[in-house]
Amino acid sequence: MVRDFLISIYLLIVKVIFNIAKRAPQRKKTVFVSSFGDNILFTVEALKKQQYRGDIVILKEARCQFSFQEDKQTTVLPFQPKKPLAFVKSIYHLATSEKVFVDNYFGFLAAVNFKKNVECIQLWHASGAVKRFGLADPSIEGRTMKAKERFRKVYQRFDKVIVGSDKMAEIFKKSFDLEDHNILKTGIPRTDFFYDDHSQIEKKLRQQFSQIKGKKVLLYAPTFREHQLTNPEIQLDLKLMYESLQEDSILLLKLHPAVNSNFHNPYPEFIVDVSSGVHINHLLLITDVLITDYSSIPYEFSLLNKPMIFYSFDLEEYVRVRGFWEDYHTMTPGPVAYTTQEIIEILWEENFNFELIKRFSKQWNEFSDGRSSEKLIEAVYDKKTSRLPEFVSQH
């Protein structure tokens, strides 16, 4: 009840500011609201390549780790109530824009009513989905009617949702209660990264982490679990992995900040903490085997056709609490392990099914062909009119 009350106050403040700002003239402007950032980064770059002449405004949530470059065309603002002046400016930009891109669930959308010609495009932060979310999330049953109504209002703001596959399109339609006309099959912008030449990035990382030379690189990147905020633990038996694998392998750890802050590296010659400072896609370039669980990383890692191990020590509990779209063992393109010992044995055997990985990638990255960002801009903005003088900002 207290939570719903505080959210209601926040939304009321947003609504009042938005409705006042909405009286101002609409600008030739595109606003991006960023929680994760990578899809937005690629979309902004593609927009500029198409010689878009309007203003670009990027509103960053506190958790967004990306640094966007400002220039004469681009403004970057913190989108946080704790910074009231920037927050008011952010809402002004939202109220006077022509296009709005978001990359996550943003509650403020329940309080705004865009002008009729405004398009709101959802650049969701995952190429695929193991866990149920949105209206299909089992936990929604425990929420109040007011909260459920708020969720629906947010989802109704999505004019288009970007997908990389027909399979993900069906998931979005169920999760957000959308129709076919709401789906834009242009591919996931950030997957363009995997079609470019990144030999220099890989070379730089191998120099930065010189201890990986001549070693098999294992990357452990688990999904975040809510209880880790109060019980930050790594579920791997690091001692056993060190004793079993340290001669020919290196273990990279990509941990959530709640876990990483509590981590003290006991085997620096075997374990490299890469939890901050290096983008996950860059790490995937130098990774030989990915160890993960229910995260969305495998959907993009599969584009590299490299092996994966799914360490699901809490599978039964996770299925019960979060719910999956289909049987976990059927949908994973690699062996499932429940203990550290099983992970080690899988690594020793090296019996990976690469055809399964290819099929998995084809299924989930159906429309992600290296031109996703470009196709998105061409679909949302008419390519010809985006270069005409009337697109120039009217200040």
N, C-alpha and C positions, 0 to 999 in steps of 0.2 A: 504493500500500500504506500509506504514512504517513497519507494523507488518510483512508482507511477506518479506520485504527486510531484516529485522533483523533476521528472521528465516533462510533465505537463507545464510546469513553470518555465522550463527551458524552451519548450515549443511555443509557448505564448509569447515569450520575448522575441523569438525568431520571427513569428508571424507578424507581430506589430512592426518590427523593423523592416521586414520584407514588404509589407503592404504600403508603408510610407515610401520606401525606395522605389517601388514599382511605378510610382507616379512620375518618376524621372523618365526622359526619353530612352528608348531602347537603343543600344549601341551595336555596331558591327563588332561583335566580341564573342569569344568562346571561353567558357570557364571550365576548368578541370578541378575536381575535388578528389584529393589523393590521400589514401590510407596506406596503400602498398607502393604505388609509384611506378613500377616497371612498365606496365601497359601504357600508362599515361606518358612516360618518357618517350616511348617509341611512337605513340600517336602524335605527340607534339612535334617531333622531328619530321614525321611524314607530312604533317600539316604545313610546316614551313617550306618543305621541299616543293609542295604544290603551289607555292607563292601566295599563300593566304595572306591577305592584307589587313585583316581585322586585328583587334587586340587579343592577346592570349593572357589569361589570368589563371594561375595555379594556386589553389587553396590547399595548404598542407595541414593534415592532422598531426598531432604531436608524435604519433608512432611512425610516421612516414620517414624512412631512413634515406630517401633519395635527395640529392642536392640538384635542384633544377637551376639552370643558368638564366639569369635575368638579362634582358637587353631592351632596346628601344620598343620592341613589340611585346615583350613578355614581362609580366609582373608576378612575383611570388609572395604570397601572404600566409602567415600562420592562421589556421582556421581553428581558433581555440577561444572559448569564452573567458579564459583567464587573461587574454590579451584583448580587452574590450574594444579598443580603437580599430585594431586589425580585424576583429570579429565583425564589427559594424560595416567596415569597408567590404569585407567578404560577402556579406549578405546583400549589400548594394550591388556588387558585381553580379551576383546570382539573379537579382531582380531585374537587371537591365541587359542581360545577355541574350544571344540568339541560340546558342548551343550550350548544353551542359553535359559534361562527361563525369561519371563517378566510377570508382573502382571497388566499391564495397557497399554494405548496407549502411545508410546514413539516416538517422532518425529525423533530422531536420526536414527531410523531404515530405514528412507527414504534415508539416505546418506551412508549406509554401504552395502557391497556386501560380504556376508560370503563365506568362502571356501565351495566347493561343498558338502563335507561330514558333514557340520555343520547343526544341527537341531535347529530351533527356535520354542519354545513352549510357547504358550500364556496361562498363569494361570490367567484368568480374575478375577476381584475382586468381582464379584457378582454371586450368584447361579441362579438367575432368573432376569427377566427384566420387569419392568412396562413401562419405558420410552424408546423411540426409540433412537438409538445411531449409531455411525459409518455412513455408507452410507445411512442409513434409517432416520437419524436425519433431521427433517425439516429445521433446521438452516443452513444446508450445502448449501442450495440453494442461500444463501446470500454471500457465500464465493467465492473468485476468482478461476479461472480455475487452477492457479498455486497451490493453497491450496488443491483443490480437487485431483489434480494429486499427491500431496505429501501424502494425506491420503491413496490413493490407494497403493502407494509404501510401506507404513508402513504395510498395511494389507497383501500385497503380501509376506511379510517376514515371516508370520506365517505358518510354516510347519504343526503344530498341534495346535488345540485349545481344552482345556480340558472342558468337559461339565458334568453336573450332571443329565441331562435329554434329551430325544429326542426333547422336546419342546424348550429347550434352544439351541440345535443344529441347529434347523431351524432358530432361531433368529440370531445366529452367521453367518450362511451361507448368510443371507440377508444383515446383517450389514457389513460384511467384504468381501463379494463377494467370498465365499469359496465353496468348493465341499465336498462331503461326505468323501473323503479320508483325508481331513484336520481335521476331527473331531475325538477326542479321548474320548470315553465314559467310563472313569474310575471313575467319581465322583469328587466332589470338595474336595481337600485335607483338608481344615480347618474344614469341617463338621465332620471329625473324632473325633473332640473334644467332640461332643454331645453323642458319644457312649462310652465314658470312664467314670470311676467313679470320680466325682469331689466333693465328699462330703466335703473334706478338704477345697477346694476353697470356697464352699458355707458357711461353718462354719466360715472361716476367714472373709468373707464379712459381715456376720451377726454380728460378733463381732465388725468389723470396723464401721458399720452403726447400732449401737445398737438401734436407734430410730425406726427401722422397726419391732422390736419384737412385735408380736401380731397384726400386721397391714397388710392390703392388700397392696402389693407393686405395684405401677403403674410406668411404665417407659415411659417417653415421649422422643422419639428419631426421630425427623423430618429429612428429607433430606435437603441438603444445597440448598439455592436459591441464584442465582447470585446477586440479588439486596441487599442481606443482608450485603455485604461488605460496602455499603454506608448507609444502613438503617437497622441496626441490632436490630430486635425486636422479642419478643416471642409473638406468636399469640394466646396463651392461656389466658383466663381471670383467672389469678392466685388467685385473691381475691375471685371470685365466687367459684373456686374449693376448696379453703381453707375453706370457710364458709360451703360448702356442704359436704365435704368429710373428713375433718381433724380428726374427731372422730375415724374413723376406717381405714384410709388409709394414706399412705406415697407416695409422688410424687418424683421420681428420674428424674432429667433433664440431658439428654445427648445432649448437644448443640454444634454446630459448633463454633470454636474459635472466629469467627467474631461476633457471637451473645453472646457467653459466656463472652467476655471481657467487654461487656456493661451491664452485668446482676448483679444486686444487690438483694440478697435474702431477700424478705420482710417477709417471714414466715419460719424461720429456723427450727421450730418445726414440719413443714409439708413438706417442700421442701428440698431435698438433691441434691446439684449440683455435678454430677458425670461426668462432661464434660471432665475431664482429670484425668489421674492416674489409671483408671480402664478399662480393656479391655471390649468391648461391650459383647463378648460371656460370660464372667464371670458375668456380670450384668444380662444377660438373665436367668441365673440359679436361681437367687433370685427374678425374676420378676413374678408377678401373672397375670398382664394384660399389654400388650404392646400397647402404643398409638403412631402411626406413620402415614406416608402419602404415599409417592411414593418411599421410600427407599427400599433397598434390604434386610433389616433385617428380614422381615416376612418369607422369604424363609427358613432361618435357624431356626428361632424361632419356626416354625411349626413342627420341629422335636421333640420339647418338648411337643407338643399338648396342648398348652396353648392359651387362648383367646387373640384376637387383636381387636383394634378399629382403624379405618382409618379416621384421622382428616384431611379433604380435603377442607379447607376453600377457597382455590383458584383454585378449580378443573377446571373450565372453562378456565381460563387464562393459567394454566399449560398444559392442553391438546392442546391449540392453539399454545403455544410456543414450547413445547417439543415433543408432539405427543406420543400416547400410542399404544401398540401393539394390544390391544383389549379393549372392553368396560370395564371401570374401575370397575363398580359395579359388573360385572360378574366375574372378576378375583380376587377380594379381598375375603379372607376367613373369613370375619367378617363384622360387621356393619360399614357403612360410616356415619360420623358426619360432619356437616358444622359449628357448633357453639360449644362453651364450654358447654352450657346448654344441648345440645344433648349428649355430652360425659358423662356428669353427669347422665343423665337419663338412658343411656345404662348401666352404671356401677351399678345404682340402680336396674335395672331390671334383670341383669345378665343372659340374654337370649342369650347365645352363642351357636353356632352350631359346636360342636366338630367333628362331622362326616365330615363337610365341611373342617375343618382344616386338618383332616387326608387325605382327597382326594387331597387337595392342596399340602400337603407335598409329597405324593406319586407321584404326577404329576411332581413336580419340583426337587425332590431329588431321582429320579428313580435309579440312579447309585451310589448314596452316601450312602454307607452301613457300614461305620466305617472302611473300608479298602481302602479308596480312594487313600491315599498317597502311600501305598504299591503297589496297582495296577498300579498307574502311573509310579512308578520306574520300575516295571516289564515290562511295555509296552514300555517305552522309552529306557531303557537299558536292554539288554538281561540278565536275572537273572544269568545265568551260567557264561557268559563271564565277567560280572562285578566283578567277584571274581578272575579272572585270573591275573597272574603277569604282563601281558602286559598293564594292566590298571594302573600300578604304574607310578607316575609322572616322567617324563624324564627331570631332571634338571642337 
